[in-house]
Amino acid sequence: MYKSYISLIFSILVGILFLTSCFIDQEYLGRSIDAKSPFSFSLYDQHGDLKSLDDFSGKIILMTFLYSTCSDICPDMTNLLMQIDANNTLGNDIVFLIISVDSEIDNNVTVNRYLDAISKADSWIYLMGSQEELIEILDYYYVSNFKRSVLEISKNDQIVHSSPLYLLDREGNTQILYTMPFDAMHVLHDVELMAKRY
């Protein structure tokens, strides 16, 4: 009886160690970066509601930077986000957050047209703001934009900009970075891993 009891305890401990080692061995597939604390901002979304990162506290955030009429890198990023969303198993625990890089082209009409075209008007968040507000945010998150040197983001129809994708933890800290091209399933793997860890 005593030996059976010891054997049972030993088996449980081995099982726990095995599961723990499997979990610890998992690594993020995106680029781990030094955690960057949330930038304090308030911008209006596609519904006219004022939003900040604090509104998404407790959720995992995928954050990128686009503008609604872009025909360069933005459609590729949109397609990747849609692949991630289509395979999302965490539901509303993930926030898909887009921040505008263009203060003149992006408005409620153009942004909602973009979101309606991909059927995401009620599930993704698209934030817009003034030229000065956007520049502060773009600088903080290292988003290049070649129209910023004269504080005029959108003189032309095409804005040359970078489009990083950040994975933010439940406190809004940037943890993982993805730059084009990347595998949507790698991002999904990292989202699910972060959900377990945080």
VENKASUL-V664463 format. One record per backbone hydrogen bond with DSSP energy under -0.5 kcal/mol. NH is the residue of the N-H (numbers start at 1). CO is the residue of the C=O. E is the energy in kcal/mol with one decimal. If there is no record, write none. Layout:
nh={NH;NH}
co={CO;CO}
e={E;E}
This chain:
nh={5;6;7;8;9;10;11;12;13;14;15;16;17;18;19;20;21;22;23;24;25;26;26;31;32;33;36;37;41;43;44;45;48;51;55;56;57;58;59;60;61;62;63;63;64;65;66;70;77;78;79;80;81;82;83;84;85;86;87;87;88;93;94;95;96;97;97;98;98;99;100;101;106;107;111;112;113;114;115;116;117;118;118;119;120;121;123;124;125;127;127;128;134;135;136;137;138;139;140;141;142;143;144;146;148;150;151;152;159;160;161;162;165;166;167;168;168;169;172;174;175;176;177;178;184;186;187;188;189;190;191;192;193;194;195;196;197;198}
co={1;2;3;4;5;6;7;8;9;10;11;12;13;14;15;16;17;18;19;20;21;22;23;177;30;175;174;35;39;51;128;49;45;43;52;53;54;170;56;93;168;95;61;166;97;164;99;67;73;74;75;76;77;78;79;80;81;82;83;84;85;90;91;60;94;62;95;96;125;64;127;66;102;105;107;108;109;110;111;112;113;114;115;116;115;115;120;120;96;98;125;44;130;131;132;133;134;135;136;137;139;138;142;160;145;147;148;147;157;158;159;144;178;63;176;61;166;173;169;36;167;167;31;165;182;183;183;184;185;186;187;188;189;190;191;192;193;194}
e={-2.0;-2.4;-2.5;-2.3;-2.3;-2.5;-2.3;-2.2;-2.4;-2.4;-2.3;-2.4;-2.5;-2.4;-2.4;-2.5;-2.5;-2.0;-1.8;-2.7;-2.2;-0.7;-0.8;-2.4;-0.7;-2.5;-1.3;-0.5;-0.8;-2.5;-1.8;-2.5;-1.9;-3.5;-1.4;-1.7;-1.5;-3.0;-2.1;-2.4;-1.8;-3.0;-0.6;-2.5;-2.3;-0.5;-1.2;-1.7;-2.0;-2.9;-2.4;-2.0;-2.5;-2.3;-1.9;-2.2;-2.7;-2.5;-1.1;-0.6;-1.3;-1.9;-1.4;-2.8;-0.5;-3.1;-0.8;-0.5;-3.2;-2.4;-2.5;-1.7;-1.1;-0.5;-2.8;-1.7;-1.9;-2.1;-2.6;-2.8;-1.8;-0.8;-0.6;-1.0;-2.8;-0.5;-1.1;-2.4;-2.9;-3.2;-0.5;-2.9;-2.5;-2.1;-1.7;-1.6;-3.1;-2.5;-1.9;-2.0;-1.3;-3.1;-0.7;-2.2;-1.8;-0.5;-2.2;-1.3;-0.5;-0.5;-0.7;-1.9;-2.5;-3.0;-2.6;-3.1;-0.6;-2.4;-2.2;-2.3;-2.6;-1.5;-2.4;-2.3;-0.5;-0.9;-1.5;-2.1;-2.1;-2.1;-2.6;-2.4;-2.1;-2.7;-2.1;-1.2;-1.6;-2.5}
